[in-house]
Amino acid sequence: MTKGTMPDEIGVLRFFEDGPIEKAEVVFNIVREKMRERMAGRGEDGGDAAEPPAPRKRNTRPDADAAREVPAAKG
């Protein structure tokens, strides 16, 4: 790549940072809807794997772990 050329990704980012807010909002809304459509179609057509679930948050309450423990069966 020559020094004078700019990757497309950088140009898009600069548009959202420096461009007129009205145009950036319109383009953002269009892109958001298109990405929602893509993500909704991913799991249905069996093409790409569905998005992995978000990692679970760690519980920091000390008494919650004791309440979740199942008592051992007697016998």
N, C-alpha and C positions, 0 to 999 in steps of 0.2 A: 504494500500500500504506500502510495506516495504521501508526502507531508501535506499536500494541499487537499486531499480527499478526507471526508469525514464519514465514519460509519453511520448507517441509517439509524441505529439505536440512539446515538448521540444527538442526531438531528431531531428525533422525536422528543427526547428529553428536553432539549433546548426550546422546542416549540411550547411545551407545557410550562417551562419555567419563565420564558421571556415573551411569549406570544400574548396577544390580546386575551384577556380573561374570558370574554364572551365566546370567542372561537374555541378556546381550550375547553370550556365547559361542554360545549356542543359535541366536540370530538370525543371527549372523555365519556360522555353518556352513550354515544354510539358504540365505542369500543367496549364499554362495560356490558351493554346488552349483547353484543356479539360474543363476548367471552362467556356470558351466562348460557347462551345457546350452545356453544361448544362444549362447555362442562356438562350440561344436561344431556347432551347426545353421546358423550363418551361412554357412560355406563350402559346405555341402551343397545348400541350397535355392536358391542363386544370388541370394538377396535382396540383402543388404548385402555389400560386399566383405570378404574375409577380412582378418584383422588383419595389418598390414604387418610384415615381419620386423624383428627388433631390429637396431639399428645395430651394425656390426662394430667391435670394439675396435681401436684403432690399435696396431700393433706398435712397440715402443720399442727393440727390440734392434737395434743397428747392423749386426751381421753377418747378420741374417735377410734383409734386402733384397738383399744381394749373392748369397746362396744361391738366391734365387728367380729371379734374372735368367736368361733363356735365352740361351745364346751364339748369336751371329749365324751363319747358315749360310754356309759357305765355298763359293765357286764362281763 
